[in-house]
Amino acid sequence: MLPTDSTKTLSFKRCIMEGGLVIVYERHDVMKAVKLSEKGVLQNRFGMFKHSDWIGKPFGSKIFSSRGGFIYLLAPTPELWTLVLSHRTQILYIADISFVVMYLEIVPGCVVLESGTGSGSLSTSLARAVAPNGQVYTFDFHEQRAASAREDFERTGLSSLVTVGVRDIQGDGFPDEFSARADSVFLDLPQPWLAIPSAAKVLQQDGVLCSFSPCIEQVQRSCEMLTSSFTDIRTFEILLQTYEVREGHLPSWQDGDGILASLKGCKKRPHPTNERGNSRPQTVLAR
Ligand SMILES: C[S@@+](CC[C@H](N)C(=O)[O-])C[C@H]1O[C@@H](n2cnc3c(N)ncnc32)[C@H](O)[C@@H]1O
């Protein structure tokens, strides 16, 4: 769960509190974040729901309206936040985020540098990974995007874990004050190769860099640049495949066609991870 206060501790509260954030779930593809207020009301096609009725209920509760319609109140985890945040840019989704956080070896206490901030989708998971005493410094050259990201980190209670800076990282690099301080650096920039020399300077010995690019030409140029300062350079494409499972006929051992019949009820569903044109996002990791 995201922390629900502004201290650097992660909250393990399981109950909904006044002033807190909840994810209102109507359907798997209809969810939104709602900040609770004393007199707040949620009105949707299922009826009217008063925020005051939600206080003290555990996350996951099913809440009914007077008309008999219902919603679920879910905890604002980074996974759900990524699905409900306002898309100011293209964003990273769960498959890439999990891979990046794991391979960047991010653990509590780490110092992570990121650019660009974009919509803050990745930054939210980075913040949870470094909590309670680490720090994420994220930079975007677009002032309004940086300001909106700051507002979102306030809303999600992460502002003490994430610092948003306005800076042209491709042109000016990361600030000198971070020299040899970062455990990991993440780049999601149109010309990441321009930022790689600076990333090498801010990384500690054995630090890890990850660059995320939609086009193979960007990956190629990044890899060429990486060879001057990094040794173990690897490129990945992450594909997530979800399955829609339906109830169906169970095969018996005598029934030769049974397994085929039951598999027909299990359909592959494409996952909406790639919204960056025709080419597929690639992740380059280097140490
Ligand atoms: C695709 S978005 C990043 C999305 C982010 N990873 C997320 O998950 O929400 C790329 C961001 O890089 C920023 N950007 C582009 N060039 C930049 C530069 N030279 N310096 C800093 N930020 C830059 C853009 O303003 C944009 O917000």
The ligand as an SDF file (V2000), in Angstrom:
LIG
                    3D

 27 29  0  0  0  0  0  0  0  0999 V2000
    7.3240    8.9020  -21.6000 C   0  0  0  0  0  0  0  0  0  0  0  0
    7.4400   10.1350  -20.3920 S   0  0  0  0  0  0  0  0  0  0  0  0
    7.9890    9.2730  -18.9510 C   0  0  0  0  0  0  0  0  0  0  0  0
    6.8870    8.4230  -18.3390 C   0  0  0  0  0  0  0  0  0  0  0  0
    7.2420    7.8540  -17.0010 C   0  0  0  0  0  0  0  0  0  0  0  0
    8.3030    6.8820  -17.1080 N   0  0  0  0  0  0  0  0  0  0  0  0
    6.0150    7.2260  -16.3590 C   0  0  0  0  0  0  0  0  0  0  0  0
    6.0220    5.9820  -16.1310 O   0  0  0  0  0  0  0  0  0  0  0  0
    5.0370    7.9140  -16.0600 O   0  0  0  0  0  0  0  0  0  0  0  0
    8.8880   10.9890  -20.8980 C   0  0  0  0  0  0  0  0  0  0  0  0
    9.0870   12.2810  -20.1410 C   0  0  0  0  0  0  0  0  0  0  0  0
   10.3930   12.7470  -20.4240 O   0  0  0  0  0  0  0  0  0  0  0  0
   10.3610   14.1470  -20.4050 C   0  0  0  0  0  0  0  0  0  0  0  0
   11.5290   14.6300  -21.1150 N   0  0  0  0  0  0  0  0  0  0  0  0
   11.7670   14.6260  -22.4640 C   0  0  0  0  0  0  0  0  0  0  0  0
   12.9690   15.1590  -22.7280 N   0  0  0  0  0  0  0  0  0  0  0  0
   13.5060   15.5170  -21.5400 C   0  0  0  0  0  0  0  0  0  0  0  0
   14.7450   16.1170  -21.1560 C   0  0  0  0  0  0  0  0  0  0  0  0
   15.6440   16.5050  -22.0820 N   0  0  0  0  0  0  0  0  0  0  0  0
   14.9900   16.3170  -19.8450 N   0  0  0  0  0  0  0  0  0  0  0  0
   14.0820   15.9550  -18.9190 C   0  0  0  0  0  0  0  0  0  0  0  0
   12.8840   15.3900  -19.2140 N   0  0  0  0  0  0  0  0  0  0  0  0
   12.6110   15.1770  -20.5000 C   0  0  0  0  0  0  0  0  0  0  0  0
    9.0380   14.4940  -21.0660 C   0  0  0  0  0  0  0  0  0  0  0  0
    8.6150   15.8050  -20.6970 O   0  0  0  0  0  0  0  0  0  0  0  0
    8.1160   13.3850  -20.5310 C   0  0  0  0  0  0  0  0  0  0  0  0
    7.4040   13.8430  -19.4230 O   0  0  0  0  0  0  0  0  0  0  0  0
  1  2  1  0
  2  3  1  0
  2 10  1  0
  3  4  1  0
  4  5  1  0
  5  6  1  0
  5  7  1  0
  7  8  2  0
  7  9  1  0
 10 11  1  0
 11 12  1  0
 11 26  1  0
 12 13  1  0
 13 14  1  0
 13 24  1  0
 14 15  1  0
 14 23  1  0
 15 16  2  0
 16 17  1  0
 17 18  1  0
 17 23  2  0
 18 19  1  0
 18 20  2  0
 20 21  1  0
 21 22  2  0
 22 23  1  0
 24 25  1  0
 24 26  1  0
 26 27  1  0
M  CHG  2   2   1   9  -1
M  END
$$$$
